[in-house]
Structure formats: C-alpha cells, structure tokens
C-alpha cells in the first residue's frame, strides 16, 4: 500500500471542552504520527498542534475528518506528492 508524508496543523479554540477528544483521536491514529509539537497559547485561550504524519491518504483523511468535525477545531493538512511503498 502506498503512503504519503505530510504535515497536519490543528488549532483548538476551546481546549478545555474538546482537548481530551483531540488527544483521543491523536492516540487512535498514533500509528501514522511520526512527530508532534503542541503549544498551549494560554494568553489567547487556544492550543496549536503540529503533526508530522506518514500514512495512506485514506488514513490521513479519516483522521483529519474526525478532528475537523469537532466544534472549535480547525485542521489543515499538506501532503507530499511523492508516494512511498511499504
């Protein structure tokens, strides 16, 4: 199966309300996560998370779709055009 490498940016506007669900989804998709950086921006009351991922477009799409359906969560992804075979 072909996989792609990419970056997912997540902004959580209400971390106290949905932060746990965001972390649950990150844990659920940990098999495609290569690296993670999370910054709680307390002065603005938001959290910003950057993920490096490698997985199929189906897995990455399912993951970003679940995150994007959470109220107050904005998700953007960028994938490399190069495909890798396992």
C-alpha positions in Angstrom: 0.0 0.0 0.0 1.3 3.5 -0.8 1.8 6.1 1.9 2.4 9.8 1.8 4.3 12.1 4.2 2.8 15.3 5.3 2.0 17.9 8.0 -1.2 18.4 9.9 -1.8 21.7 11.6 -4.5 21.8 14.3 -5.9 24.9 16.2 -8.1 24.2 19.1 -10.2 27.2 20.1 -11.7 25.6 23.2 -9.1 23.2 24.6 -10.9 22.8 27.9 -14.0 21.5 26.1 -12.6 19.3 23.3 -8.9 18.9 24.2 -9.4 15.4 25.5 -11.3 14.3 22.4 -8.5 15.7 20.2 -5.9 13.8 22.2 -8.0 10.6 22.0 -8.0 10.9 18.1 -4.3 11.6 18.1 -3.8 8.4 20.2 -6.2 6.4 17.9 -4.1 7.4 14.9 -0.7 7.2 16.6 0.4 4.6 14.0 0.6 7.3 11.3 2.2 10.0 13.5 6.0 10.5 13.2 6.3 13.6 15.3 4.2 16.0 17.4 4.6 19.5 18.7 1.9 21.1 20.9 1.8 24.6 22.2 -0.8 25.8 24.7 -1.2 29.5 23.8 -2.7 30.4 27.2 -2.8 34.2 26.5 -5.3 33.5 23.7 -7.0 30.5 25.2 -6.1 28.2 22.3 -3.8 25.3 21.7 -1.8 24.8 18.5 -0.6 21.3 17.5 1.6 20.4 14.5 1.9 16.7 13.5 4.2 15.0 11.0 2.4 12.0 9.5 3.1 9.1 7.2 0.2 7.0 6.1 -2.3 6.3 3.3 -4.5 9.1 2.1 -7.4 7.2 3.5 -6.0 7.1 7.0 -4.9 10.7 6.9 -8.2 11.8 5.5 -10.2 9.8 8.1 -8.0 11.3 10.9 -8.3 14.9 9.7 -12.1 14.4 9.1 -12.7 13.3 12.7 -10.7 16.2 14.1 -12.4 18.7 11.8 -15.8 17.6 12.9 -15.1 18.7 16.5 -16.6 22.1 17.4 -13.9 24.8 17.7 -11.2 22.7 16.0 -9.6 23.9 12.7 -7.5 21.4 10.8 -5.3 21.9 7.7 -3.1 19.3 6.1 -0.4 19.3 3.4 0.9 16.1 1.8 3.9 15.5 -0.3 3.1 14.4 -3.9 5.7 11.6 -3.6 4.3 8.2 -2.8 6.2 5.6 -0.8 5.7 1.9 -0.9 6.0 -0.3 2.3 
